């Protein structure tokens, strides 16, 4: 995160083609960037690409020094290396500059989910899975059809927090689906013998029990079902992807 001190002056200088110094705040790019480190940001003289660490103006008119993980025609998706969630997409014109990081230092960083280790490890196929879904995300009749067809227990819960806590206490591996997650469901190992997946719920850094918001720190894994970041699938398609994940991890 970029310090707000003198930020307007510095951003104008960057837009005028001058390099500027910034001070890193936070730990989301550790160990590549550390809190309190001063680093230069250079104007963009060539095309940006996935893997570049850039300074962007976010949707709240703040500034982030994060890595590009996806590029679209008109938008860019960034994320902190230590973050399980990507940042909401920004317009290409809101990518303001590229951080001055030596190439060898960049190459030494395994930035592709290097800090996104999870509790799910490759030890063998899992045998049991439950899906917990918000009632407004999927109809009860479809819930019953999918349960019967694929042998997956689907539970309807308006507020999932008690289920999250209960399943974790019983030793289940917990996964919550969110469209901005760094990892795709298909990329996860499926070693745990019992997995419960929560779909159709809001996700935040911390749990808000009264609002039914699942905190990332309270589950083992945050994953998305769509290939593209921030591409919200209809609940039925997400459930289909989850069932596919179940079939992949089951002995047949």
TORROFI-95618 format. One line per 3 residues: their letters; for each residue x, y, z of N, C-alpha, C. Coordinates in Angstrom, 3 decimals, padded with zeros to 6 digits, always signed. Layout:
BEGIN
a = X/Y/Z/X/Y/Z/X/Y/Z  ... $
END
This chain:
BEGIN
xxx = +000.850/-001.187/+000.000/+000.000/+000.000/+000.000/+000.887/+001.238/+000.000  +000.544/+002.164/-000.826/+001.305/+003.400/-000.931/+000.864/+004.399/+000.127  +001.822/+005.018/+000.779/+001.501/+006.072/+001.740/+000.804/+007.215/+001.021 $
xxx = -000.196/+007.817/+001.688/-000.948/+008.908/+001.062/-000.201/+010.237/+001.122  +000.875/+010.295/+001.868/+001.615/+011.542/+002.018/+002.187/+011.989/+000.682  +001.847/+013.171/+000.297/+002.318/+013.796/-000.942/+001.914/+012.997/-002.182 $
xxx = +000.891/+012.152/-002.062/+000.599/+011.251/-003.167/+000.124/+011.990/-004.418  -000.690/+013.032/-004.264/-001.181/+013.731/-005.452/-000.031/+014.338/-006.246  +000.901/+014.952/-005.557/+002.054/+015.557/-006.225/+002.873/+014.494/-006.939 $
xxx = +003.100/+013.374/-006.276/+003.924/+012.319/-006.855/+003.248/+011.674/-008.066  +001.941/+011.457/-007.975/+001.232/+010.832/-009.100/+001.259/+011.752/-010.317  +001.104/+013.042/-010.107/+001.185/+013.981/-011.240/+002.572/+013.919/-011.878 $
xxx = +003.602/+013.831/-011.061/+004.959/+013.737/-011.596/+005.125/+012.457/-012.407  +004.578/+011.348/-011.922/+004.668/+010.079/-012.648/+003.941/+010.169/-013.983  +002.793/+010.778/-013.998/+002.021/+010.924/-015.227/+002.706/+011.848/-016.226 $
xxx = +003.608/+012.684/-015.735/+004.370/+013.576/-016.605/+005.680/+012.943/-017.074  +005.853/+011.645/-016.772/+007.019/+010.921/-017.279/+008.211/+010.902/-016.350  +008.017/+011.225/-015.085/+009.125/+011.237/-014.137/+008.998/+010.060/-013.165 $
xxx = +010.128/+009.471/-012.810/+010.122/+008.421/-011.793/+009.883/+009.043/-010.431  +009.218/+008.288/-009.556/+008.902/+008.809/-008.224/+009.277/+007.769/-007.165  +009.562/+008.216/-005.932/+009.793/+007.276/-004.834/+008.501/+007.012/-004.069 $
xxx = +008.313/+005.780/-003.636/+007.198/+005.466/-002.742/+007.738/+004.658/-001.568  +006.970/+004.636/-000.494/+007.321/+003.835/+000.675/+006.264/+002.744/+000.828  +006.713/+001.506/+000.930/+005.801/+000.365/+001.018/+005.177/+000.299/+002.409 $
xxx = +003.860/+000.138/+002.425/+003.129/-000.081/+003.676/+002.446/-001.434/+003.598  +002.539/-002.208/+004.668/+001.894/-003.513/+004.697/+002.846/-004.634/+004.322  +002.313/-005.863/+004.381/+003.137/-007.059/+004.204/+002.650/-007.946/+003.060 $
xxx = +001.706/-007.448/+002.245/+001.094/-008.331/+001.252/+002.023/-008.688/+000.101  +003.159/-007.985/-000.066/+004.125/-008.331/-001.110/+005.418/-008.898/-000.526  +005.411/-009.213/+000.753/+006.586/-009.815/+001.391/+006.807/-011.220/+000.821 $
xxx = +008.035/-011.657/+000.567/+009.306/-010.995/+000.899/+009.885/-010.113/-000.212  +009.181/-010.019/-001.340/+009.713/-009.196/-002.431/+009.811/-007.737/-002.011  +008.782/-007.242/-001.353/+008.752/-005.873/-000.846/+008.427/-005.930/+000.640 $
xxx = +009.121/-005.139/+001.431/+008.910/-005.185/+002.878/+008.428/-003.829/+003.372  +007.707/-003.849/+004.466/+007.156/-002.618/+005.022/+008.266/-001.630/+005.359  +008.030/-000.377/+004.961/+009.004/+000.675/+005.203/+010.052/+000.820/+004.119 $
xxx = +010.079/-000.100/+003.180/+011.067/-000.041/+002.088/+010.726/+001.104/+001.141  +011.739/+001.858/+000.741/+011.549/+002.892/-000.277/+011.980/+002.327/-001.620  +011.163/+002.549/-002.628/+011.443/+002.007/-003.949/+010.942/+002.986/-005.003 $
xxx = +011.569/+002.961/-006.163/+011.188/+003.868/-007.251/+010.113/+003.237/-008.127  +009.251/+004.099/-008.634/+008.252/+003.691/-009.624/+008.547/+004.458/-010.906  +008.665/+003.719/-012.017/+008.990/+004.333/-013.300/+007.751/+004.433/-014.178 $
xxx = +007.677/+005.455/-015.021/+006.570/+005.540/-015.988/+006.560/+004.326/-016.902  +005.402/+004.000/-017.442/+005.280/+002.849/-018.329/+005.754/+003.219/-019.724  +006.909/+002.662/-020.109/+007.471/+002.941/-021.431/+007.224/+001.797/-022.405 $
xxx = +006.756/+000.664/-021.893/+006.409/-000.460/-022.766/+005.169/-001.143/-022.203  +004.700/-002.183/-022.895/+003.459/-002.829/-022.510/+003.598/-003.553/-021.174  +002.562/-003.451/-020.356/+002.547/-004.210/-019.121/+002.253/-005.676/-019.435 $
xxx = +002.648/-006.573/-018.523/+002.429/-008.002/-018.734/+002.177/-008.674/-017.389  +001.645/-009.880/-017.438/+001.431/-010.637/-016.211/+002.763/-010.853/-015.507  +002.760/-010.670/-014.206/+003.983/-010.809/-013.420/+004.623/-009.485/-013.068 $
xxx = +004.297/-008.421/-013.800/+004.832/-007.097/-013.468/+004.293/-006.642/-012.115  +005.149/-005.997/-011.338/+004.706/-005.365/-010.088/+004.519/-003.888/-010.391  +003.299/-003.417/-010.217/+002.930/-002.089/-010.701/+002.242/-001.286/-009.602 $
xxx = +002.188/+000.007/-009.833/+001.424/+000.910/-008.982/+000.097/+001.176/-009.676  -001.013/+000.880/-008.992/-002.332/+001.068/-009.588/-003.191/+001.943/-008.692  -004.114/+002.643/-009.319/-005.158/+003.365/-008.594/-006.360/+002.438/-008.497 $
xxx = -006.804/+002.113/-007.268/-007.888/+001.156/-007.129/-009.244/+001.839/-007.214  -010.314/+001.050/-007.042/-011.668/+001.562/-007.212/-012.077/+002.548/-006.124  -011.339/+002.567/-005.020/-011.621/+003.499/-003.924/-010.718/+004.727/-004.000 $
xxx = -010.041/+004.886/-005.140/-009.135/+006.014/-005.370/-007.923/+005.982/-004.430  -007.588/+004.780/-003.991/-006.349/+004.574/-003.250/-005.287/+004.027/-004.183  -004.118/+003.713/-003.647/-003.009/+003.259/-004.472/-002.432/+001.962/-003.911 $
xxx = -002.159/+001.014/-004.804/-001.624/-000.289/-004.437/-000.375/-000.587/-005.251  +000.612/-001.187/-004.614/+001.789/-001.716/-005.318/+001.660/-003.231/-005.295  +001.037/-003.794/-006.324/+000.743/-005.223/-006.386/+001.179/-005.805/-007.726 $
xxx = +001.094/-007.117/-007.828/+001.520/-007.820/-009.032/+000.338/-008.068/-009.971  +000.568/-007.926/-011.275/-000.465/-008.231/-012.268/-000.583/-009.748/-012.391  -001.807/-010.268/-012.202/-002.015/-011.708/-012.352/-002.928/-012.042/-013.532 $
xxx = -003.583/-011.030/-014.111/-004.433/-011.275/-015.275/-004.628/-009.974/-016.041  -004.634/-010.098/-017.374/-004.818/-008.938/-018.247/-005.989/-009.176/-019.193  -006.900/-008.204/-019.259/-007.961/-008.234/-020.243/-007.750/-007.116/-021.253 $
xxx = -008.656/-006.981/-022.182/-008.515/-005.935/-023.193/-008.542/-004.551/-022.558  -009.447/-004.354/-021.609/-009.624/-003.029/-021.017/-009.344/-002.990/-019.524  -009.012/-004.131/-018.929/-008.870/-004.154/-017.476/-007.653/-004.970/-017.067 $
xxx = -007.292/-004.790/-015.811/-006.148/-005.481/-015.223/-006.563/-005.990/-013.849  -006.131/-007.205/-013.517/-006.357/-007.748/-012.181/-005.004/-007.897/-011.495  -004.906/-007.360/-010.283/-003.673/-007.442/-009.507/-003.945/-008.158/-008.188 $
xxx = -002.860/-008.499/-007.497/-002.987/-009.115/-006.172/-001.667/-008.985/-005.443  -001.740/-008.916/-004.127/-000.544/-009.030/-003.320/-000.073/-010.470/-003.313  +001.226/-010.692/-003.314/+001.753/-012.058/-003.378/+001.284/-012.919/-002.216 $
xxx = +001.017/-012.309/-001.082/+000.602/-013.063/+000.097/-000.912/-013.142/+000.252  -001.645/-012.563/-000.686/-003.095/-012.493/-000.555/-003.774/-013.680/-001.225  -004.761/-014.258/-000.557/-005.564/-015.327/-001.144/-006.605/-014.769/-002.117 $
xxx = -006.899/-013.478/-002.007/-007.884/-012.840/-002.877/-007.196/-011.853/-003.798  -007.657/-011.814/-005.035/-007.158/-010.798/-005.954/-007.862/-009.476/-005.682  -007.291/-008.388/-006.212/-007.936/-007.085/-006.110/-009.025/-006.979/-007.177 $
xxx = -010.104/-006.246/-006.921/-011.096/-006.025/-007.980/-010.439/-005.430/-009.223  -010.927/-005.775/-010.411/-010.299/-005.283/-011.648/-010.255/-003.751/-011.701  -009.196/-003.239/-012.314/-009.075/-001.801/-012.562/-008.879/-001.587/-014.054 $
xxx = -009.153/-000.376/-014.505/-008.941/-000.037/-015.912/-007.443/+000.031/-016.214  -007.088/-000.259/-017.435/-005.674/-000.205/-017.815/-005.077/+001.172/-017.561  -005.890/+002.204/-017.752/-005.361/+003.557/-017.559/-005.068/+003.851/-016.091 $
xxx = -005.560/+002.990/-015.195/-005.285/+003.170/-013.770/-004.022/+002.446/-013.317  -003.335/+001.795/-014.247/-001.986/+001.277/-013.965/-001.036/+002.439/-014.222  -000.411/+002.942/-013.178/+000.299/+004.217/-013.258/+001.793/+004.083/-013.523 $
xxx = +002.383/+002.970/-013.104/+003.823/+002.825/-013.280/+004.277/+001.444/-012.853  +005.544/+001.143/-013.153/+006.136/-000.162/-012.831/+007.210/+000.028/-011.770  +007.202/-000.824/-010.748/+008.191/-000.702/-009.684/+009.574/-001.132/-010.169 $
xxx = +010.590/-000.478/-009.633/+011.977/-000.737/-010.025/+012.514/-001.922/-009.225  +012.243/-003.127/-009.737/+012.694/-004.351/-009.078/+013.655/-005.064/-010.022  +014.884/-005.358/-009.583/+015.850/-006.028/-010.454/+015.288/-007.338/-011.015 $
xxx = +015.615/-007.630/-012.275/+015.060/-008.809/-012.942/+015.414/-010.098/-012.205  +016.651/-010.179/-011.713/+017.048/-011.407/-011.035/+016.248/-011.612/-009.742  +015.886/-010.500/-009.094/+015.074/-010.606/-007.884/+013.672/-011.087/-008.230 $
xxx = +013.138/-010.612/-009.350/+011.828/-011.046/-009.803/+011.841/-012.534/-010.133  +012.920/-012.993/-010.805/+012.999/-014.389/-011.206/+013.133/-015.319/-010.018  +013.727/-014.811/-008.941/+013.916/-015.641/-007.757/+012.649/-015.790/-006.933 $
xxx = +011.630/-015.007/-007.274/+010.374/-015.072/-006.535/+009.416/-016.004/-007.260  +009.029/-017.057/-006.609/+008.001/-017.940/-007.158/+006.647/-017.343/-006.811  +006.240/-016.326/-007.609/+005.074/-015.542/-007.222/+003.767/-016.236/-007.530 $
xxx = +003.801/-017.329/-008.286/+002.552/-017.992/-008.649/+002.038/-018.817/-007.474  +001.306/-018.135/-006.581/+000.716/-018.758/-005.402/+001.769/-019.277/-004.430  +002.964/-018.647/-004.389/+004.013/-019.172/-003.525/+003.656/-019.078/-002.059 $
xxx = +002.743/-018.184/-001.715/+002.377/-018.043/-000.307/+000.954/-018.515/-000.061  +000.374/-019.217/-001.043/-001.019/-019.607/-000.922/-001.147/-021.070/-000.530  -000.212/-021.545/+000.269/-000.286/-022.928/+000.698/-001.545/-023.145/+001.529 $
xxx = -002.129/-024.325/+001.405/-003.367/-024.626/+002.102/-003.224/-025.922/+002.881  -004.276/-026.237/+003.604/-004.273/-027.457/+004.402/-004.577/-028.691/+003.566  -004.898/-028.506/+002.282/-005.244/-029.640/+001.438/-003.975/-030.131/+000.756 $
xxx = -003.544/-031.321/+001.084/-002.274/-031.841/+000.579/-002.484/-033.144/-000.179  -001.659/-033.409/-001.226/-001.847/-034.630/-002.024/-001.441/-035.888/-001.273  -002.420/-036.576/-000.679/-002.161/-037.819/+000.021/-003.069/-038.942/-000.465 $
xxx = -004.068/-038.618/-001.237/-005.001/-039.632/-001.694/-006.360/-039.018/-001.934  -007.314/-039.763/-002.541/-008.624/-039.215/-002.857/-009.472/-039.001/-001.615  -010.381/-037.998/-001.656/-011.289/-037.816/-000.538/-012.558/-038.613/-000.799 $
xxx = -013.271/-038.938/+000.254/-014.399/-039.841/+000.126/-015.737/-039.191/+000.439  -015.721/-038.038/+001.075/-016.978/-037.435/+001.497/-016.932/-035.924/+001.304  -018.017/-035.376/+000.749/-018.085/-033.942/+000.544/-019.501/-033.446/+000.806 $
xxx = -019.597/-032.286/+001.414/-020.863/-031.589/+001.593/-020.746/-030.221/+000.927  -021.872/-029.683/+000.481/-021.931/-028.326/-000.070/-022.968/-027.555/+000.724  -022.569/-026.392/+001.237/-023.492/-025.520/+001.969/-023.755/-024.300/+001.086 $
xxx = -025.015/-024.028/+000.792/-025.398/-022.996/-000.171/-026.412/-022.043/+000.457  -026.285/-020.746/+000.109/-027.289/-019.773/+000.552/-028.613/-020.077/-000.154  -029.738/-020.033/+000.570/-031.037/-020.376/-000.040/-031.388/-019.526/-001.259 $
xxx = -030.916/-018.279/-001.304/-031.249/-017.424/-002.436/-030.387/-017.714/-003.657  -029.363/-018.553/-003.488/-028.449/-018.816/-004.594/-028.911/-019.967/-005.479  -029.718/-020.861/-004.924/-030.132/-022.042/-005.692/-031.493/-022.497/-005.183 $
xxx = -032.345/-022.967/-006.083/-033.672/-023.406/-005.697/-033.650/-024.739/-004.971  -034.619/-024.941/-004.098/-034.680/-026.173/-003.316/-034.869/-027.398/-004.206  -035.636/-027.275/-005.285/-035.870/-028.423/-006.165/-034.589/-028.854/-006.856 $
xxx = -033.791/-027.891/-007.321/-032.522/-028.227/-007.960/-031.557/-028.816/-006.949  -031.605/-028.308/-005.750/-030.792/-028.841/-004.658/-031.037/-030.345/-004.510  -032.305/-030.757/-004.504/-032.658/-032.165/-004.334/-032.235/-032.996/-005.546 $
xxx = -032.400/-032.442/-006.742/-032.010/-033.157/-007.958/-030.507/-033.440/-007.962  -029.710/-032.415/-007.666/-028.259/-032.583/-007.673/-027.807/-033.556/-006.578  -028.421/-033.466/-005.421/-028.062/-034.361/-004.324/-028.297/-035.817/-004.712 $
xxx = -029.455/-036.097/-005.305/-029.780/-037.472/-005.676/-028.904/-037.966/-006.818  -028.653/-037.092/-007.797/-027.929/-037.517/-008.998/-026.466/-037.829/-008.721  -025.838/-037.056/-007.819/-024.395/-037.193/-007.645/-023.985/-037.644/-006.246 $
xxx = -024.949/-037.867/-005.382/-024.618/-038.358/-004.060/-023.869/-037.362/-003.204  -024.096/-036.075/-003.471/-023.454/-035.012/-002.694/-024.506/-034.363/-001.809  -024.258/-034.303/-000.527/-025.202/-033.675/+000.382/-025.132/-032.154/+000.233 $
xxx = -026.261/-031.536/-000.079/-026.335/-030.086/-000.245/-027.229/-029.521/+000.854  -026.653/-028.649/+001.661/-027.367/-028.046/+002.780/-027.680/-026.586/+002.467  -028.864/-026.138/+002.822/-029.258/-024.751/+002.612/-029.149/-024.007/+003.939 $
xxx = -028.328/-022.961/+003.983/-028.131/-022.180/+005.199/-028.081/-020.699/+004.848  -028.924/-019.896/+005.495/-028.880/-018.458/+005.250/-027.643/-017.835/+005.891  -027.335/-018.267/+007.109/-026.129/-017.791/+007.789/-025.214/-018.993/+008.012 $
xxx = -024.049/-019.026/+007.362/-023.217/-020.232/+007.371/-022.221/-020.316/+008.520  -022.138/-019.290/+009.360/-021.026/-019.205/+010.311/-021.007/-020.377/+011.283  -022.171/-020.757/+011.813/-022.194/-021.884/+012.751/-021.766/-023.170/+012.070 $
xxx = -022.119/-023.324/+010.781/-021.703/-024.508/+010.029/-020.197/-024.515/+009.804  -019.629/-023.352/+009.481/-018.179/-023.256/+009.288/-017.457/-023.721/+010.545  -017.880/-023.202/+011.674/-017.203/-023.518/+012.934/-017.424/-024.973/+013.337 $
xxx = -018.640/-025.455/+013.152/-018.953/-026.823/+013.528/-018.153/-027.825/+012.690  -018.091/-027.599/+011.377/-017.393/-028.533/+010.495/-015.891/-028.533/+010.760  -015.345/-027.366/+011.053/-013.915/-027.310/+011.369/-013.621/-028.061/+012.672 $
xxx = -014.489/-027.902/+013.666/-014.301/-028.611/+014.931/-014.356/-030.123/+014.733  -015.126/-030.571/+013.746/-015.251/-032.000/+013.477/-014.147/-032.516/+012.556  -013.230/-031.635/+012.157/-012.095/-032.071/+011.354/-012.285/-032.016/+009.856 $
xxx = -013.353/-031.366/+009.387/-013.581/-031.236/+007.955/-012.699/-030.116/+007.402  -012.221/-030.285/+006.171/-011.521/-029.217/+005.469/-012.562/-028.282/+004.865  -012.437/-026.985/+005.136/-013.449/-026.012/+004.717/-012.943/-025.171/+003.546 $
xxx = -013.786/-025.036/+002.527/-013.478/-024.241/+001.336/-014.640/-023.282/+001.099  -014.346/-022.009/+000.840/-015.392/-021.058/+000.484/-015.137/-020.570/-000.939  -016.203/-020.456/-001.705/-016.113/-020.025/-003.106/-016.270/-018.506/-003.180 $
xxx = -015.334/-017.872/-003.879/-015.427/-016.429/-004.118/-014.822/-016.130/-005.482  -015.486/-015.264/-006.243/-015.080/-015.000/-007.621/-013.723/-014.315/-007.738  -013.243/-013.688/-006.665/-011.948/-013.014/-006.717/-010.801/-013.839/-006.170 $
xxx = -011.044/-015.104/-005.823/-010.001/-015.936/-005.222/-008.837/-016.146/-006.177  -007.616/-016.210/-005.618/-006.430/-016.453/-006.438/-006.442/-017.851/-007.050  -006.868/-018.845/-006.282/-006.818/-020.220/-006.742/-008.149/-020.660/-007.342 $
xxx = -008.038/-021.444/-008.425/-009.225/-022.051/-009.019/-009.485/-023.380/-008.329  -010.744/-023.760/-008.228/-011.098/-024.991/-007.546/-010.359/-026.196/-008.126  -010.166/-026.201/-009.439/-009.509/-027.340/-010.087/-008.026/-027.434/-009.756 $
xxx = -007.437/-026.357/-009.237/-006.017/-026.346/-008.908/-005.732/-026.919/-007.525  -006.788/-027.157/-006.747/-006.596/-027.609/-005.383/-006.329/-029.108/-005.346  -005.468/-029.503/-004.433/-005.306/-030.921/-004.151/-006.559/-031.408/-003.424 $
xxx = -006.812/-032.695/-003.494/-008.032/-033.213/-002.898/-007.732/-034.359/-001.939  -006.738/-034.116/-001.076/-006.283/-035.177/-000.194/-007.168/-035.385/+001.026  -007.789/-034.329/+001.525/-008.559/-034.457/+002.753/-009.697/-035.466/+002.559 $
xxx = -009.950/-036.259/+003.575/-010.980/-037.290/+003.457/-012.381/-036.703/+003.509  -012.527/-035.525/+004.167/-013.849/-034.905/+004.284/-013.728/-033.417/+003.990  -014.484/-032.961/+002.989/-014.417/-031.569/+002.544/-015.819/-030.974/+002.537 $
xxx = -015.951/-029.751/+003.042/-017.210/-029.020/+002.967/-016.941/-027.706/+002.235  -017.791/-027.425/+001.238/-017.620/-026.244/+000.393/-018.815/-025.311/+000.589  -018.515/-024.037/+000.830/-019.551/-023.020/+001.046/-019.653/-022.153/-000.214 $
xxx = -020.869/-021.994/-000.738/-021.073/-021.241/-001.981/-022.247/-020.287/-001.819  -022.118/-019.118/-002.476/-023.204/-018.146/-002.448/-023.141/-017.179/-001.283  -021.969/-017.071/-000.627/-021.840/-016.213/+000.548/-020.811/-015.109/+000.298 $
xxx = -020.974/-014.009/+001.029/-019.973/-012.947/+001.005/-018.755/-013.389/+001.803  -017.581/-012.943/+001.335/-016.315/-013.297/+001.977/-015.558/-012.012/+002.269  -014.955/-011.932/+003.436/-014.161/-010.772/+003.822/-012.951/-011.264/+004.603 $
xxx = -012.092/-010.326/+004.984/-010.899/-010.709/+005.732/-011.272/-011.327/+007.083  -012.276/-010.737/+007.746/-012.707/-011.221/+009.047/-014.184/-011.618/+008.988  -014.560/-012.563/+009.828/-015.942/-013.022/+009.902/-016.850/-011.945/+010.506 $
xxx = -018.039/-011.776/+009.929/-019.092/-010.945/+010.504/-020.289/-011.862/+010.714  -020.406/-012.384/+011.920/-021.424/-013.404/+012.182/-022.829/-012.865/+011.974  -023.094/-011.631/+012.385/-024.447/-011.084/+012.276/-024.881/-010.925/+010.820 $
xxx = -023.915/-010.665/+009.939/-024.230/-010.489/+008.515/-024.033/-011.761/+007.701  -023.559/-012.817/+008.326/-023.341/-014.073/+007.603/-022.164/-014.017/+006.647  -021.172/-013.161/+006.936/-019.994/-013.026/+006.068/-018.885/-013.936/+006.588 $
xxx = -018.355/-014.759/+005.707/-017.316/-015.711/+006.080/-015.958/-015.031/+006.027  -015.189/-015.156/+007.095/-013.839/-014.599/+007.131/-012.829/-015.564/+006.527  -011.896/-015.026/+005.738/-010.900/-015.880/+005.095/-010.054/-016.622/+006.115 $
xxx = -009.872/-016.019/+007.288/-009.055/-016.663/+008.313/-009.775/-017.831/+008.980  -011.082/-017.968/+008.749/-011.853/-019.026/+009.400/-012.049/-020.262/+008.527  -011.566/-020.226/+007.278/-011.657/-021.394/+006.403/-010.262/-021.794/+005.960 $
xxx = -010.148/-023.029/+005.456/-008.838/-023.524/+005.024/-008.444/-022.994/+003.654  -009.426/-022.830/+002.772/-009.137/-022.476/+001.381/-010.200/-021.514/+000.864  -009.771/-020.524/+000.075/-010.684/-019.686/-000.706/-010.405/-019.991/-002.169 $
xxx = -011.431/-020.323/-002.952/-011.240/-020.709/-004.355/-012.364/-020.132/-005.198  -012.124/-020.058/-006.501/-013.164/-019.604/-007.428/-013.538/-020.755/-008.358  -014.713/-020.668/-008.968/-015.153/-021.705/-009.903/-015.018/-021.262/-011.354 $
xxx = -015.067/-019.952/-011.625/-014.890/-019.457/-012.999/-013.407/-019.424/-013.349  -013.096/-019.586/-014.626/-011.703/-019.521/-015.067/-011.165/-018.109/-014.890  -011.947/-017.120/-015.307/-011.514/-015.730/-015.208/-011.781/-015.186/-013.810 $
xxx = -010.888/-014.290/-013.368/-011.102/-013.624/-012.093/-012.326/-012.712/-012.165  -013.064/-012.656/-011.064/-014.201/-011.750/-010.900/-015.293/-011.965/-011.954  -015.387/-013.215/-012.428/-016.453/-013.577/-013.354/-017.450/-014.425/-012.569 $
xxx = -018.449/-013.766/-011.990/-019.392/-014.461/-011.125/-020.272/-015.421/-011.915  -020.168/-016.708/-011.622/-021.013/-017.700/-012.276/-022.359/-017.785/-011.566  -023.386/-018.179/-012.296/-024.654/-018.485/-011.657/-024.432/-019.646/-010.692 $
xxx = -025.223/-019.670/-009.643/-025.027/-020.675/-008.600/-025.069/-022.097/-009.162  -025.960/-022.335/-010.132/-026.073/-023.679/-010.694/-024.760/-024.123/-011.337  -024.080/-023.196/-012.020/-022.816/-023.532/-012.664/-021.722/-023.751/-011.628 $
xxx = -021.738/-022.945/-010.572/-020.759/-023.143/-009.508/-020.936/-024.498/-008.852  -022.201/-024.874/-008.601/-022.458/-026.181/-008.005/-021.974/-027.293/-008.933  -022.195/-027.125/-010.260/-021.718/-028.120/-011.220/-020.201/-028.253/-011.159 $
xxx = -019.500/-027.120/-011.050/-018.040/-027.162/-010.947/-017.604/-027.851/-009.665  -018.316/-027.582/-008.575/-017.992/-028.205/-007.289/-018.192/-029.719/-007.368  -019.279/-030.146/-008.007/-019.531/-031.581/-008.146/-018.445/-032.224/-009.021 $
xxx = -018.001/-031.501/-010.049/-016.902/-032.002/-010.868/-015.636/-032.190/-010.048  -015.386/-031.253/-009.149/-014.254/-031.363/-008.235/-014.397/-032.608/-007.364  -015.625/-032.853/-006.910/-015.878/-034.035/-006.087/-015.614/-035.314/-006.880 $
xxx = -016.089/-035.351/-008.135/-015.903/-036.542/-008.950/-014.428/-036.794/-009.242  -013.662/-035.719/-009.399/-012.225/-035.856/-009.653/-011.516/-036.495/-008.472  -011.998/-036.204/-007.271/-011.314/-036.694/-006.077/-011.882/-037.974/-005.516 $
xxx = -012.776/-038.628/-006.276/-013.415/-039.844/-005.778/-012.951/-041.036/-006.591  -012.660/-042.131/-005.964/-012.302/-043.359/-006.685/-013.527/-043.887/-007.423  -013.382/-044.151/-008.730/-014.490/-044.722/-009.513/-013.999/-045.947/-010.254 $
END
